[in-house]
């Protein structure tokens, strides 16, 4: 059930991120957002979908979310790319789940190894263990919508006050990799931005689609 709910949520976000909007709209019609959680526009200057967010600005936005909700957001660095950009994960959850994140990770490891965890121990862990939802975005740098979708998703989970969203966060820890390939994303944008016009050109031979080698995909 949780997997189906989040799959639908992410699909809707990718569609929303692919079209320009005048402002960052709520993901769900009628949702009321906490004004203390910043929009993308308030941090980097454009709403979700109105422009392609640079890799550094994706990171800047998630750091703004952490500053706004430090009890519900954790950012962890994983490594650096060949070109020196950070790769990182972002964990979102209720204040209770984020406060016990290390224990949740230890419990997940215990559940994964039945050689050291008995059936009774496993049931005791499961009784209070949230589901861990892992969402990794933009493995190919020129697949541009997913990283912006991760931004819209994170804001919704943190800002929405509706009961369903609060239930998600009580029962899950959502781990995001906002962009798996920041180098490729920057390569794509460095070739795409100079060639684009005010109206998107669908022609495969247009300058905005003619990426040099290596393309942003890699």
N, C-alpha and C positions, 0 to 999 in steps of 0.2 A: 504494500500500500504506500509506504513512504517513498519507495523508488518511483512508483507511478506518479505520485503527486509532484515530486521534484523534477521528473522528466518533462511533465507538462509545463511546469513553471519555467524551466530553462528554455524549452522550445518557444514559449511565448515571449521570453526576453530576447531571444535571438531575432525574432521577427520585429519586435519593437525597436531594437538597436539598429536595424537595417534601414529605417526610415527616419528622416529628419523631423524633429518636433520643435515647437516654439519654446518649450520648457521641459524640464524633467517631469513627466507625468507619473502618477502612481501606477504601479503595475496592475493593480486590480481596481476597476472602476468603483469610485466611492470610498476608496481607502483613505484614511486620515493618517498623515505622516507627522511624526514628532519633528518640530522645527529645529530642535537641537541637533538633529542628524543632517549634515550638510548634503546638498545636491552636488552633482558633478559640476554643474555650471557655476556654483558659488566657489568652487575650488580651482577649476582650470579655465573657466570662461566660456564653455559651450555645454549645452544640454546633451544628454545621451542620444546618439543617433544623428546629431546635427553635424558632427565632424568625427574623424577617426582619432581617438585618443592616443597620444604618444606613450610609449612604454614607460618613460619616466613619470608622466602625468598619471598613468594608471597607479603606479606605486604611490605617488603623492596623494592621490585620492584615498587610497586605503589607509595611509598614515593619518589623514584627516578623520576618517571614520574611527580609527583607534583613539585619537585624541578626544573625540566626541563621546565615545562609549568604551573607555578602557576596561571596564569590567565585563564587556561582552565581545571584545575583539582582541585577538592575539596575532601578531605577525612574526613569522620565523624565517630566517634566511637559510637557503639550502646550499647555494654555490654561486659562482660567477661564470658568465658565458665567456666564450673566446674573446669577445670584444669588451669584456669587463662589466657587463650589466648584471645586476643581481637577479637570481631566481629565488622565489620565496613562496611560502604558503600563508594563507590567512584562515584562521579558525574563528567561526562565529557561533555563538550559543547563548543560552541564558547565563546570568551572572553565576548561578550555582554551578553549571557545567563547566564554564571557563575557569572558575576557581579550582576545580578538581580535575583539570585537563590531564595532568600527569598520571593521576590514578585511573582515569578513563583509558589512557593509552596502555597502562600496565594491565588493566582488565582485558583489553582487546587482545593483547599478546597472550594472556593466560587462556582465553577462550580459543585461541588459534592452535593451542598445543594440548591435545587430550592426554598426552603422556605425563604431564605434570599437573593437570587439572581434572579432578574427579567430576562425575556427573552432578553430585550434590554441590560441589564448589561452583560449577558452571551455572547451575540454576540460581544460586545465591547472587552471583555476579549479574546475571541477566535481569534479575528482579529490579536492579537499580542502574542498569547500564544503558545510556542513550545510544541510539543508532548513529554510526559515523557515516556521513554522506560526503564522498570525495568527488569533487567536480574540477576537472582540469580543462582549461580553455586555450584555444589558439595554439595548437601544436605546430601548425604551419603559419609562418609569419604573415602571409598574404591572405589568410582567412581572418578577416578583420573584425567581424561582428562579435565573436564570442568574448573577447576581452572586455568590450563595452557591455556585453550582456552580464558579465560577472559583476560589473559596477552596479548595474541596475538591480541585480539580485541582492547584492549585499545591502544596498540602501533599503530595499523593501523589507528585508528580514530585520534590520535594525530599527527602522523608522515606523513601520506599520504597527498600529495599536490594536488591530483586530484579534479576536480570540484564536482564530485558526493559526495565524502567524506566531502568536505567543506559544501555542501548543507545539508547533514545529520546533521552536527553540528549547522548550522544556524537554522534548523527547529526542532531540538530535544534536549532534555537533556537526556543523557544516564546514568542511575544509575546502577552500578554493585555491587553485593555482591560476591566478588571473591571466597570465600569459606564459606559456611554456617556451616560447621562442621570441624573446624580445629583440634579439639581433635581426632576425628575419623580418619582424614587424617594422623595425626602423629602416631596413633596406627597402622594403616595399614602399613605405611612406616617402622616402627620399627620391624614389623614381616616380611615384604616383602624383604627389602634390604639384610638382612643376608642370605636369602635363594635363592636369584636369581643368575643365572649364566650369562655368556656372551651372551647366546642365550635364548630367552624366551621359557619356557617349557609350552606347552598347557595342559599337564596332570593335571587333577583336583586334583590328590593326590600329586603333586609336593610340595616341601617345600615352594616355593614362593607363593603358593595358599592356604596353610594350615594355616589360621588365627586362633589365639587363641580366646577364649571368654573373654570379649566382643570383637567382631571383629571391624574393622575400620568402618563398615557400620553404627554403632550407635554412 
